[in-house]
């Protein structure tokens, strides 16, 4: 069940994270200010021990009350400054970081909406969703903490070490000894952790997919009483995720163990050495106190490096996952025609776009193969030539799986032709913008999807304006039941319109297709879910619409075919016959077989 | 299903208006029984009491090792320095050995703790994810029709995620904060009662601060959890309906809708971060003021000789540490509030009772009375109305003898689908009973029921996985031969064999594109494999062409011969194979008889049949 669309390739975390720059750029001023303030605040935290040292060695030893007051007052002021600066830092980044997350999510959504349909066929939406939610939250947290604090902590450690070296360079050197082994551990850790983090995130995506399928396929699962095996599959996947998470925890535990132990050992050594030096008088007690409190103040910055690196690593893999989707090419503008250049023999009349004599919807030598299908497979559609004259409606008939739906998807450019071309009133569809093309062509899909909006909004998505168009379209589709809904056409239909029956949804989808009085209509088996009574009524109304619309109608039934003026038979990826329903019934055994179920006589050669 | 179902009225733009609508489903706030959130958390943690205790102990020891540092510093300054001056190396060696032990122990315990706590939190998450998933699978179809998949996904992803944060980071922070506060307070009090008391008194304002923060954060996080769920719902809906989105140029309008939801989440997210900022300022101010006070007072006392310098140094070192974790307390509260909001929603989901429950005392089905594999179905005075109102079936009685194939025709809203769903026990009747060989369906275990009654619907959903796996849903223990046999009998073998990897083709991978008609054939192969006593086809052949439909009919006449079958169809070609036809209108049977009888009469069926015949001429 796991479906990880593309394998992770090892990349440096820094390179991955640098790609976030365009999103961070607009808020860079605040982010940098915040980082600067954090450094300032941390440095103030480091100054406090120095004040203590001054007090211990000075006023306290000298019993100088004024000096004590001065010291305490400066401690208070420094403390207040530190508090305000930390708060100011958070205030600075709160809104901008939420904004970065939101704008990355909006961009992902925008981009996904514009990726080719073929992309969506390949990617389970759970994987997409986990990128839009958990991965982006990880990134926000990365920008909020690890990014700032890796910087702040490095500076704090650097300043702290300098302070320690200045106070006493031998003790300072002792403190520095563990730096090298700690750094080596970090590098090793980073490599291993990155792999595990990626695996865990992909597994979360797989899990999301199973959850989603468990809901979308609930009727099947219920119908076969399979919720136990479904739960088992889920358990197996979540068990895998747990394994990966525990592996991550082991790595994290190791680095934390090292990061905690080594510096602590160094502090211990410095303490022993310092004590001896204080004893023989070569070091003041105040210096030792200040030195040690500086060292201890550096403990959090050092200890936290393990967590910060882990979070950065996860952010890096989240970035990779995010850009995997963002890097996918969206539907190109109007340039796809160039791909047809390699096609064989484009008919000469194709060179005169806009010419009146090639009006209507025309397929010229159209071949289609899914872009991800190997070249060796036979194309789904092979050199289709088809001409639907202006105002004419053509039914497309073919066996299950013969490519009828694919053919209809080419017209609004949900898929791109591999070679050949399609023209609308003589204009190549690749020469117009998708926006323009899709405003000319209205489609009703086999699976009628309604969106979370009112019935009226769902229908008016097809174009048209106002209640008049809406009422007319509903009448054509025999969807007058909409007026009887609790809030009439303002009734919201839930996610995927589940609260309506299949037949009702299909009629609304049909209404949506006809509401804008489009020039071209593509209907994919538009009446399949309608009962016989309704079907007859829809046909009668639809016939009037079709009288002056150029339409391509996928049909399985004689009754639907009869809506059209002519019929084309799609077989083995080619158009094998065109004619009227009655002609083909008489002359074409395959057609007669498809329409009436009568034996096809001798099985026709598919080639 | 009919128009009578109250469609959800959702207002995506305005929280308050959504609240007005009063439906908990619309507001994404299912009723949560009081205390359910806490009960849920306890029930997740209590089976792991042992591990939790060990984890806490590890942390306790780890903190003991870490906090020993300043104590050793004080000892070194006050004792080891003078001793060393007197050529007594004992105390210094004790300091060295002590520090070595502490450092090693701190590291080792840290390692052990991280692993133990990861185990606890991962076990809890595994448990919780499983519970949500299992429970959701057990809830009835009408629940799913209202709850929407996006919200369910949000529950089992982002909401679980926030519990993960609480368990992995939050709880550790809390324990550390409490532990170090206790340790250090005790140590401070032991070092010097007066200085310690000042530190302890400072806990009062800190406590008040924490409380007010908690109250405010709770509100913000609730809002945020609802906001992200709305984002997810929109996202899922768009991606699942990408074709119509494209074809109807909804991209820009969707961007705008999404922006509104996304902005609402952004705002609540920012609010949460700002609350945190306020808290941090308050806690730091309190902490740093206390430090200054203690230093001032301590310095005076050192000056007048009532306090040793080393004690003051140690006290100040401890104080810095005492207040360091206060930020972390904020982080804990953060993750706690966020997790509490999520857990509340999860608890609400888990508190939903399946409206089609398993029987308390299940009954067995009797041996088959006739030699046929089918069983008798009786609708005994059944009435069905949606909970939201709207009666679909008023007082309905019907007997289907074992082995009969019954076609049900009628217009949308006539109650055909409701009939099918009652028989498949997707719903329970409002009144009356549905009997299978004399046994009430609600007295059968889910397992028995699903073995006997199988429903194929018009929406032929494929799960990710191979084609063979999709067919095997009908009977998971089926062999490959049986799967292929079922596919052959239903006429699906040819297209499956032509796929790139045949039966092993992944339906989501390269070349795995399967048309609606082919998906319906897969759904039939699945049903055939399940080999039920009662088969329900709810408009299940709508996307098939006539030969495909014929293949299905042939299979029903041969492979499924003798089964009781209920066929809901709009195609008269489907009806022809039926032994009996029911014409339904407004929840009642208006015509009942064999196809030929009905054709000979002058009812609606006869009219329809004539029209259909004409279309074939």
Contacts between the chains, C-beta under 8 A, distances in Angstrom:
chain1	res1	chain2	res2	distance
A	1	B	463	7.9
A	1	B	464	5.8
A	1	B	465	5.5
A	3	B	464	5.5
A	3	B	506	7.6
A	3	B	508	5.7
A	3	B	509	7.6
A	48	B	291	7.9
A	48	B	320	7.5
A	52	B	295	7.0
A	52	B	313	7.7
A	52	B	316	5.9
A	55	B	295	6.9
A	55	B	299	6.1
A	56	B	309	6.4
A	56	B	312	7.6
A	56	B	313	6.7
A	59	B	299	6.9
A	59	B	303	8.0
A	60	B	299	4.9
A	60	B	302	5.1
A	60	B	303	6.0
A	60	B	309	7.0
A	60	B	312	7.7
A	63	B	303	4.4
A	63	B	304	8.0
A	65	B	300	7.4
A	65	B	303	7.3
A	68	B	296	6.5
A	68	B	299	4.3
A	68	B	300	6.4
A	68	B	303	6.9
A	69	B	296	7.2
A	71	B	295	7.1
A	71	B	296	8.0
A	71	B	299	7.0
A	72	B	292	5.2
A	72	B	293	7.6
A	72	B	295	5.4
A	72	B	296	3.6
A	72	B	299	7.0
A	73	B	292	7.6
A	75	B	288	7.7
A	75	B	291	6.5
A	75	B	292	4.3
A	75	B	295	5.7
A	76	B	288	7.0
A	76	B	289	6.3
A	76	B	292	3.8
A	78	B	288	7.6
A	79	B	284	7.5
A	79	B	285	7.5
A	79	B	287	7.5
A	79	B	288	2.4
A	79	B	289	6.4
A	79	B	291	6.2
A	79	B	292	5.9
A	80	B	285	6.2
A	80	B	288	6.4
A	80	B	289	7.5
A	82	B	284	6.4
A	82	B	288	6.3
A	83	B	280	7.7
A	83	B	281	5.5
A	83	B	284	3.2
A	83	B	285	4.5
A	83	B	287	7.8
A	83	B	288	5.8
A	84	B	281	6.3
A	84	B	285	7.9
A	86	B	280	5.5
A	86	B	281	7.0
A	86	B	284	5.8
A	86	B	327	7.8
A	87	B	277	5.1
A	87	B	278	7.1
A	87	B	280	5.3
A	87	B	281	3.2
A	87	B	284	7.3
A	90	B	273	6.6
A	90	B	274	7.6
A	90	B	276	6.2
A	90	B	277	3.4
A	90	B	280	6.0
A	91	B	274	6.6
A	91	B	277	4.7
A	93	B	273	7.5
A	94	B	270	5.0
A	94	B	273	3.6
A	94	B	274	4.8
A	94	B	276	7.9
A	94	B	277	6.1
A	95	B	270	4.5
A	95	B	273	7.8
A	95	B	274	7.8
A	97	B	273	7.1
A	98	B	266	4.6
A	98	B	267	7.5
A	98	B	269	4.0
A	98	B	270	4.2
A	98	B	273	6.8
A	99	B	266	6.0
A	99	B	270	7.7
A	101	B	266	7.1
A	101	B	269	7.0
A	102	B	262	4.9
A	102	B	263	6.6
A	102	B	265	6.7
A	102	B	266	3.8
A	102	B	269	7.8
A	105	B	231	7.3
A	105	B	262	5.7
A	106	B	255	7.2
A	106	B	258	6.5
A	106	B	259	6.0
A	106	B	262	5.4
A	109	B	235	6.5
A	109	B	238	7.2
A	109	B	254	7.7
A	109	B	255	7.1
A	109	B	258	5.1
A	109	B	262	7.7
A	110	B	251	7.5
A	110	B	255	5.4
A	112	B	238	7.7
A	112	B	239	6.5
A	113	B	238	6.4
A	113	B	242	7.4
A	113	B	245	6.2
A	113	B	246	7.9
A	113	B	250	8.0
A	113	B	251	4.6
A	113	B	254	6.1
A	113	B	255	7.3
A	114	B	251	6.3
A	117	B	242	6.2
A	117	B	243	6.1
A	117	B	246	6.6
A	120	B	239	6.6
A	120	B	242	4.8
A	121	B	508	7.5
A	121	B	513	6.4
A	122	B	508	6.6
A	122	B	509	7.1
A	122	B	510	7.8
A	124	B	464	6.0
A	124	B	508	6.1
A	125	B	236	6.2
A	125	B	239	4.2
A	125	B	240	6.1
A	126	B	153	7.5
A	128	B	235	7.8
A	128	B	239	5.8
A	129	B	153	6.6
A	129	B	157	7.5
A	129	B	232	6.5
A	129	B	235	5.9
A	129	B	236	6.4
A	129	B	239	7.5
A	130	B	157	6.8
A	132	B	231	7.8
A	132	B	232	7.9
A	132	B	235	5.7
A	133	B	157	6.4
A	133	B	158	5.4
A	133	B	228	6.8
A	133	B	231	7.7
A	133	B	232	6.4
A	134	B	157	6.6
A	134	B	158	6.9
A	134	B	161	5.8
A	137	B	158	7.7
A	137	B	161	7.4
A	140	B	269	7.7
A	144	B	273	7.5
A	204	B	157	7.2
A	207	B	129	7.4
A	207	B	156	7.8
A	207	B	157	7.7
A	208	B	153	6.2
A	208	B	156	7.9
A	208	B	157	5.5
A	209	B	464	6.3
A	210	B	133	7.9
A	211	B	133	6.5
A	211	B	136	8.0
A	211	B	152	6.7
A	211	B	153	5.3
A	211	B	156	5.0
A	211	B	157	7.2
A	212	B	149	5.9
A	212	B	153	5.6
A	212	B	236	7.0
A	213	B	461	7.7
A	213	B	463	5.2
A	213	B	464	6.5
A	214	B	133	6.6
A	214	B	136	6.8
A	214	B	137	6.1
A	215	B	136	7.0
A	215	B	144	6.0
A	215	B	149	3.8
A	215	B	152	5.2
A	215	B	153	7.4
A	216	B	149	5.8
A	216	B	240	7.5
A	216	B	461	5.8
A	217	B	461	4.2
A	217	B	463	5.9
A	218	B	137	7.6
A	218	B	141	6.2
A	218	B	144	4.9
A	219	B	141	6.2
A	219	B	426	7.2
A	219	B	455	7.6
A	219	B	457	5.6
A	219	B	459	7.1
A	219	B	461	7.8
A	220	B	457	7.7
A	220	B	461	5.8
A	220	B	473	6.7
A	220	B	523	7.5
A	220	B	526	7.8
A	221	B	137	6.5
A	221	B	473	7.9
A	222	B	140	8.0
A	222	B	141	6.2
A	222	B	424	7.7
A	222	B	426	6.4
A	223	B	424	6.1
A	223	B	450	7.3
A	223	B	454	6.1
A	223	B	455	4.5
A	223	B	456	7.5
A	223	B	457	7.4
A	224	B	450	5.8
A	224	B	454	6.4
A	224	B	473	5.6
A	224	B	474	6.1
A	224	B	526	7.2
A	224	B	530	6.0
A	225	B	446	5.3
A	225	B	447	6.0
A	225	B	449	6.9
A	225	B	450	2.6
A	225	B	451	7.2
A	226	B	450	7.8
A	226	B	473	5.6
A	226	B	476	7.5
A	227	B	134	7.4
A	227	B	137	3.7
A	227	B	138	6.4
A	229	B	473	7.9
A	229	B	476	5.5
A	230	B	137	6.0
A	231	B	130	7.1
A	231	B	133	5.9
A	231	B	134	4.9
A	231	B	137	6.0
A	234	B	129	7.5
A	234	B	130	7.0
A	234	B	133	4.8
A	235	B	126	7.9
A	235	B	130	5.7
A	238	B	125	7.9
A	238	B	126	5.5
A	238	B	129	4.9
A	238	B	130	6.6
A	239	B	126	6.7
A	242	B	122	4.5
A	242	B	123	7.5
A	242	B	125	7.2
A	242	B	126	5.0
A	245	B	118	6.7
A	245	B	122	5.0
A	246	B	115	7.7
A	246	B	118	5.8
A	246	B	119	6.6
A	246	B	122	5.8
A	248	B	118	7.8
A	249	B	114	5.9
A	249	B	115	5.7
A	249	B	117	8.0
A	249	B	118	3.1
A	249	B	119	7.7
A	249	B	122	7.7
A	250	B	115	6.1
A	250	B	118	7.9
A	252	B	114	5.8
A	252	B	118	7.8
A	253	B	110	7.3
A	253	B	111	4.5
A	253	B	112	7.6
A	253	B	113	7.8
A	253	B	114	3.7
A	253	B	115	4.8
A	253	B	118	7.6
A	254	B	111	6.6
A	256	B	110	5.2
A	256	B	111	6.8
A	256	B	114	5.7
A	257	B	107	4.5
A	257	B	108	6.5
A	257	B	110	5.3
A	257	B	111	3.6
A	257	B	114	8.0
A	258	B	107	7.0
A	260	B	66	7.9
A	260	B	103	7.9
A	260	B	106	5.3
A	260	B	107	4.6
A	260	B	110	4.8
A	261	B	103	5.5
A	261	B	104	6.1
A	261	B	106	6.7
A	261	B	107	2.9
A	261	B	108	7.6
A	262	B	107	7.8
A	264	B	66	8.0
A	264	B	69	7.3
A	264	B	99	7.6
A	264	B	102	7.0
A	264	B	103	3.6
A	264	B	106	5.9
A	264	B	107	7.2
A	265	B	99	7.6
A	265	B	100	6.9
A	265	B	103	4.6
A	265	B	104	7.7
A	267	B	69	7.0
A	267	B	99	7.4
A	267	B	103	7.8
A	268	B	72	7.9
A	268	B	95	8.0
A	268	B	96	6.8
A	268	B	99	3.0
A	268	B	100	6.0
A	268	B	102	7.5
A	268	B	103	5.7
A	269	B	99	7.9
A	271	B	72	6.7
A	271	B	73	6.3
A	271	B	76	5.7
A	271	B	95	6.4
A	271	B	99	6.2
A	272	B	76	7.7
A	272	B	92	6.3
A	272	B	95	6.1
A	272	B	96	4.6
A	272	B	99	7.3
A	274	B	76	7.8
A	275	B	76	4.5
A	275	B	77	7.4
A	275	B	80	4.9
A	275	B	81	5.7
A	275	B	84	6.5
A	275	B	92	5.8
A	275	B	95	6.6
A	276	B	84	6.1
A	276	B	92	6.8
A	278	B	77	7.3
A	278	B	81	5.0
A	279	B	80	7.6
A	279	B	81	4.9
A	279	B	82	7.7
A	279	B	84	3.7
A	279	B	85	4.9
A	280	B	84	7.9
A	280	B	85	7.8
A	285	B	77	6.2
A	285	B	81	7.5
A	285	B	309	6.9
A	288	B	77	6.9
A	289	B	73	7.9
A	289	B	77	7.2
A	289	B	313	4.6
A	292	B	73	5.4
A	292	B	317	7.5
A	293	B	313	7.9
A	293	B	316	7.4
A	293	B	317	5.4
A	293	B	320	7.0
A	296	B	69	6.7
A	296	B	70	7.1
A	296	B	317	6.3
A	296	B	320	7.5
A	296	B	321	7.5
A	297	B	320	6.8
A	300	B	324	6.4
A	370	B	511	6.8
A	370	B	513	6.7
A	372	B	510	5.1
A	372	B	511	7.4
A	373	B	500	8.0
A	373	B	510	6.7
A	373	B	511	5.2
A	374	B	500	7.8
A	374	B	510	7.8
A	374	B	511	7.7
A	377	B	500	7.2
A	377	B	511	7.0
A	398	B	545	7.9
A	399	B	545	6.1
A	399	B	547	6.9
A	399	B	548	7.8
A	400	B	495	7.1
A	400	B	515	6.5
A	400	B	517	3.6
A	400	B	518	5.8
A	400	B	521	7.0
A	400	B	543	8.0
A	400	B	544	6.3
A	400	B	545	5.4
A	400	B	548	5.0
A	401	B	495	4.9
A	401	B	514	7.8
A	401	B	515	5.1
A	401	B	517	6.6
A	401	B	518	5.0
A	404	B	515	7.9
A	405	B	515	5.6
A	405	B	516	7.2
A	409	B	243	7.7
A	412	B	246	7.0
A	412	B	247	4.9
A	414	B	243	6.1
A	414	B	246	5.7
A	414	B	247	6.8
A	434	B	249	8.0
A	435	B	249	6.2
A	438	B	246	7.3
A	438	B	247	6.1
A	438	B	248	7.3
A	438	B	249	5.0
A	439	B	249	6.7
A	441	B	247	7.7
A	442	B	247	7.7
A	442	B	248	7.9
A	443	B	244	7.7
A	443	B	247	4.3
A	443	B	248	7.8
A	445	B	243	5.8
A	445	B	244	6.0
A	445	B	247	7.4
A	446	B	516	4.8
A	446	B	543	6.5
A	447	B	459	7.7
A	447	B	516	6.5
A	449	B	240	7.4
A	449	B	241	3.9
A	449	B	243	7.5
A	449	B	244	4.9
A	451	B	237	6.2
A	451	B	241	6.5
A	451	B	244	7.8
A	451	B	250	7.5
A	452	B	10	6.4
A	452	B	12	7.6
A	452	B	233	7.3
A	452	B	234	7.5
A	452	B	237	5.9
A	461	B	248	4.6
A	461	B	250	6.2
A	461	B	253	7.8
A	462	B	248	5.9
A	481	B	3	5.1
A	481	B	412	7.2
A	481	B	413	7.1
A	484	B	3	5.5
A	485	B	3	5.3
A	485	B	7	6.5
A	486	B	6	5.5
A	486	B	7	6.7
A	487	B	7	8.0
A	487	B	9	6.9
A	491	B	7	4.7
A	491	B	9	7.5
A	492	B	7	5.5
A	492	B	8	5.7
A	492	B	9	5.1
A	492	B	10	5.4
A	493	B	7	5.5
A	494	B	7	6.3
A	494	B	8	4.7
A	494	B	10	7.7
A	494	B	145	7.4
A	494	B	146	7.1
A	494	B	148	6.5
A	495	B	148	4.2
A	495	B	149	6.8
A	495	B	150	6.6
A	495	B	233	6.5
A	495	B	236	7.7
A	495	B	237	5.3
A	496	B	237	6.9
A	496	B	240	7.0
A	496	B	241	7.2
A	498	B	145	4.7
A	499	B	1	6.9
A	499	B	5	4.8
A	499	B	6	7.9
A	499	B	7	4.7
A	499	B	8	7.1
A	499	B	145	6.2
A	499	B	146	7.9
A	500	B	1	6.9
A	500	B	3	7.7
A	500	B	7	7.6
A	501	B	1	4.8
A	501	B	2	7.1
A	501	B	412	5.8
A	501	B	413	7.6
A	501	B	417	6.2
A	502	B	458	5.2
A	502	B	459	7.2
A	502	B	539	6.2
A	502	B	542	7.5
A	503	B	412	4.5
A	503	B	539	7.8
A	503	B	570	7.8
A	504	B	3	7.4
A	504	B	412	6.1
A	509	B	244	7.7
A	512	B	248	6.9
A	525	B	516	7.8
A	525	B	543	6.5
A	528	B	542	4.2
A	528	B	543	5.6
A	529	B	458	6.1
A	529	B	539	6.1
A	529	B	542	5.0
A	529	B	570	7.6
A	530	B	412	7.8
A	530	B	570	6.0
A	531	B	409	6.8
A	531	B	410	6.7
A	531	B	411	5.2
A	531	B	412	6.0
A	531	B	570	4.1
A	532	B	409	6.6
A	532	B	570	5.2
A	532	B	571	7.7
A	532	B	572	6.5
A	532	B	608	4.8
A	532	B	611	7.9
A	532	B	612	7.3
A	533	B	411	4.7
A	533	B	604	7.6
A	533	B	608	7.1
A	534	B	411	6.1
A	534	B	412	6.3
A	535	B	570	6.6
A	536	B	608	7.9
A	536	B	611	6.4
A	556	B	517	7.8
A	556	B	543	7.4
A	556	B	544	7.0
A	556	B	545	4.6
A	556	B	546	6.9
A	557	B	546	7.3
A	557	B	571	7.3
A	557	B	615	7.8
A	558	B	615	4.2
A	558	B	616	5.5
A	559	B	612	7.2
A	559	B	615	4.8
A	562	B	615	5.8
A	593	B	546	7.9
A	593	B	547	6.0
A	594	B	545	5.5
A	594	B	546	6.0
A	594	B	547	6.1
A	595	B	546	6.1
A	595	B	616	7.2
A	596	B	546	6.5
A	596	B	616	5.7
A	597	B	546	4.4
A	597	B	547	5.8
A	597	B	549	7.3
A	597	B	550	4.4
A	597	B	573	6.9
